[in-house]
Amino acid sequence: MENKANGTRPGTSNSAKERIQRVDPYGFERPEDFDYESYEELMSEYLVVLTRRSIKWSKLLQGHSKVEKSLKVKRYVRKGIPNEHRALMWLAASGAQEKLEKNPGYYNKLLESEHDDKLVETIRTDLHRTFPDNVQFRKTSEPCLQKTLFNVLVAYGHHNKAVGYCQGMNFISGYLLIITKDEEKAFWLLDALLGRILPDYYTPAMLGLKTDQEVLGELVRVKAPGVWQVMTQHNVMWTLVVSRWFICLFIDVLPVETVLRIWDCLFYEGSKIIFRVALTLIKHNQAQILTARAFPDVCDHFKDITRGGFVEDCHAFMQKIFTEPGSLSKATINKLRDTLREQITSQDF
């Protein structure tokens, strides 16, 4: 069986490095120290899972573009959406498809309208910083995703003037373009994320983002009290070690395939998935975090826990996020949000 993810056949005699391309299926260049043998071993097993899931998803969808939410579909999403159905499912589950259909021509009108010069300048400044390690975002590539990324961000900036453009949105939009290969679909998915799934993450005050980082702190205090004590003892603020997890939704924090599996659940189940992932990373590695003797140690450990075999095996990791953190209801998260948002707002005034 051929491994479509890397174009190699398990069991061939050539070296693993020769067998696997330098660029992954999403256009990202692999680093010099990439462990090709471990990757091939992992992918040869994961390919079996992908093939099985693909057959099940094809039977479930039967060519339809609309999917009713159900326990069965939720179970399927948690086990992973095959790449060929990913864009369709993200659009359907998030409500983005419905918004797209109800607003024909709206996206193009935003692009054709007069642009805010300051917004355009800010976005242009960030374009070349977006995935310099991805061949699809280079000016020499054809098509070049930098152009479509610019369009999505400018359109969104005019669509949601309260947000405009904020750093981090370029990476999220870039991932949406890699998967959907369609800028209008990417635009409506960005709208679903920023407008409904992660409200107030990217507004100037970033109140939603600040609140959720503190919510994570409270959840850690209950579920991994030792880690919470270490954070308190060394006076490490949560925003210092987890802000990128929230702002970029684990992009450039966890491996691509793992991020996409997280996003499958994020679009279907909402923002509580971010807490499940964060708590799993922390709880699974709490023994390592507890060895911290000083402020820099804590920061180093939080970088280390996002690397290695545990996060690279995306299928096993995703199974863990639904067991390791234990019970985590939307009601609990919302109650904590209400309390902590009030505290943050009162501190700001």
N, C-alpha and C positions, 0 to 999 in steps of 0.2 A: 504494500500500500504506500502510495506517495504522500509525503508530508507536505501539504499545501502551504503550511505556514513558513516553511523554509526551503521548499523545493528539493528535499533530500530523501533518500531511501534508507531506513534503518538497516543496519547490518552490512553496509558497503565497506570496503576495506580502506578507502582513502581517509586521510585525517579529517577529524570533525571540522577543523578550521576551513579546509578546502571545500567541504560539502555545504557549508552554510554561508549564505550571502552576508556581505558586510552591512546591508540595510535590511531592517525588519519589514514585515508586511505593511506597516503603516508609514513607511518612509523614513524612520529614524535610523541614523547610523549607529552601529554598535560601538561601544568604547573599546580602546586598545586591550584592556584587561578582561574583556568579555569571556566568560567561561563557556566555550562552545560545546564541550562534551556534556556538561551538566544540563545545558539547555536542550541539546538533542535528546538526551535521555528523558527529560521532563516532557518535551513536546511529543515524543513518540507515544507516551502514555496518554497525554491530553488529547491527541488527535482521535483516539478511540472514543473518548468522551464527546468530543465535538461532533463526530460522525453520528453517534447515537442520538445526541440532542437535535441535530439537524433533521434527522428523519422524523422525530417526534414533533418538532415544530412545524414541519411541512404538513403533517397530518392534521395538526391543530388548526393551522391557518387556512388550509385548503384554498389558497389563492386570494383570500379576503384581505382587505386593508383595514377593516375595523375589528376590534377585539373587545368583547365584554369582559370586565374585570371579574375574576372568580378565584376561589382558593386554588383551583387547578392551574390557572394561568400564573398566579403568584408563585406557586411551587416551581413552575417551569422557568419563570424569570430568575428566581433564586439559583437555579441550577445552570443558568447562563443562556443568553440569547445568541444564536449563531450570527455571524457577521452579516450574512445575506438578509437576515430579518431584523437586524438591530435598528436601523433608521426607522423602519415602519413601526416597530414596537415602541421606540422612544416617543415618536410623534403621537401615536394612538394613546399610550398610557398617560402622557403628560398633559393632554388636552391641546397640544400644539397643532395637531392635524385639523381639529375642529376650528381653531382660530384662523388657520390658513385658509380653509374652505369658506369661512364666513367673511373673509376680508380679501376678495380677489383684487389683485392689482395694487394693494396697499403698499407692499414692500417696494415695488418699482416707483410709486409716487414719492416715497421717502427719498429714494436715490435721486430722483429728478428734481426734487425741491432745492431751494437755495440752501447751501450748507453753511453752518457756523464755522468761521475761519479758525477760531481758537480750538474747537473740537477736532477739526480736520488736522490741525498742526500737532495736537497732542497724540492723536492716533498714529499719524505718520512717524512720529518719533519712536513709537513702540514697535512698529511693524518689523523692523530688521532684528529686533531683540526676540521675536517670537519664533521659537524652535529653530535656532541656527543649525541644530544637528539633524534637521529633517529636510530631506532633499526636495520635497514638494513645496517648501516655503522659500526656496532660493529663486532669485530673479531670473536665473538661467533655465529654470524648469518650465516645461510646457505641458499642461497649463500651470501657471504660477499661483499658488494659493494665497500669496500675499495680497494680490489684487482683490480676490473674493473676500478675504478676511477684512480688508479695508472697507469694502462695501457693507458687509454685515455690521461692523462696528459703527460706521457713520449712520447707517439706517437706524440702528438701535438708539444711538445718541439723540437722534431727532424724535424717535418714537417715545422715548422715556427721558424727558428733559431733566427730571429730578435726579436721575442717575448720570446721564450724559455718558462719559467714559471714565472707567476706573481701571487701574492696573490689575491684572488678573483676568479681566474679561477677554483679553486677546488670546490667552492660553485656552480658556474654556471654549471660545468661538472656534479656535483652531482645531481642537479635538472634534467639535461638532461638524466642521467641514470635512475632516478626514473620513468620518463615518458616513455622513449623509451625501457627500459629493454634490451638494446643492445649497446655494447660499440662501435662498428663501426659506428652505426647511431649517437650516442652521439658525436663521434669524428668529423663527417662531419657537424653536427649542430654547434659544437664549432667553426669549421672552418668558417662557414657561419657568425656566430656572430662576431668573432674577425677579420675576414678578409674582410667582406663586410658591415655588418650592423653597426658595431662599430669600424671603422678603427682607429688605433693609440691610442686606449684606454689603451692597455697593453704593448706597446713598452716601452723601458727604460725611454724615455723622457715623456711618457704619454701625448703627445701633444693634441691628440683628446679628451682625458678626461678633461684636463685643459680648453681646448677651449669650450667644451659643458657646463661646469659649469659656465663659464663667459657668454655664450649665454643665459643660464637660467636667470642669473642676469639681462641681458638687457631686456629679455622678461618680467620679474617681474617689472622692472622700468616703462615699458609701461602699463602693465595690472594690476599691484597692486602697484602703486607708494608709497603708505603708508608703505608697507612692505620694499620696497627698501630704503626708508628714514630711517627706523628703523635700517636696516642692516648697512647703512652708518654712522648713528649717533653713533652707538655703536661699529663701526669698526670691524664688524663680516665678515670674508671672507666666500664666498660661499662654498669653498672647506671644510670648517670646519663643515658645517651643512648638506651638500648634497652629499659629495663624496661617501658615502656608497650607496646612491640611485643609482648612476651611475655605480660604480665599480661592485656591486653585483646585479644590475638590480632589486632592491627592495627585494632581498632575506634577510630574518631575519629583514626586515624593515616593511613589510606588511604581512598579513596572507597568508598562502600557496595558498589557492584557488584564492585569489585576484592576487597574483604574476603570477599564471599560466594563468589567463585571460589576464593580461597585456602582457605576452609573446606570447599568441595567436596573438595579434595585432602587436607585435614587429616583429615577423617572417614574417608577411604578409605585413605590411605597412612600416617597417623600424624604424629608431631611433627617429623620431619625436614623437613617442608614449611616450618615456621617458619624453619629455618636457610636453606633455599633462597631464601625471600623476603628475609630479612635480608641475605644475601650478595649477592643481585642488586641490592638498593638501594645497598649499599656499593660493590660493584665497578663498577657502572654509573656511579656518581657520584664515583669516587675522585679524579679530577682536581680536582674542586671541593673535596673534603675536604682534599686536599694543599695548598691555598692558605692553610689556617688558620695564623695567626701567633700566636694566643694561645688560652687556654682557652675564652673565650666564643665565639670563631670556630668552634671544633669543635662546640660545642653548637648554634649557629645553623645550621651546615651540615647537621647531622643532622635538624634540623626541615625545612630546605629540600628535602632529597632525597625527602621523602614527599609532595611536592606537584608539580603540573604535569602536562603531557601524558603523560609516560612512565608514570605510575601511573594516570592516568585512562583510558587505552586498555587496559581490563582484559584483553582477548583477547590483544593483543600482549605485554602484561606477563607474562601467565601462560605464554606460549610461552618468554619469556626466562628464567623461573626454572628451567626444565629444561635450559637450555644455558649461560647465563652463569656460574653457580658451578662448572661442570665436574663431575667425579665426586664423589659424596657418598653413601657407603654407610651403611646403618644400623649396620654393624659398627664403622666409624670413629667414628661419633657415640657409640656405646655404650662404646667403649674410652676415649674422651676423658672421658665422663661418669664412669666408674669412677675414673679417676685424679684428676679435679678435685673430685669429691664427697669423696674421701678427704682432699684438701688442705684443703677448706673446713671439713670436720668437725674436723680436727685444729687448725685455727686458732680454731675456736669454743670449744675446751676449754682 
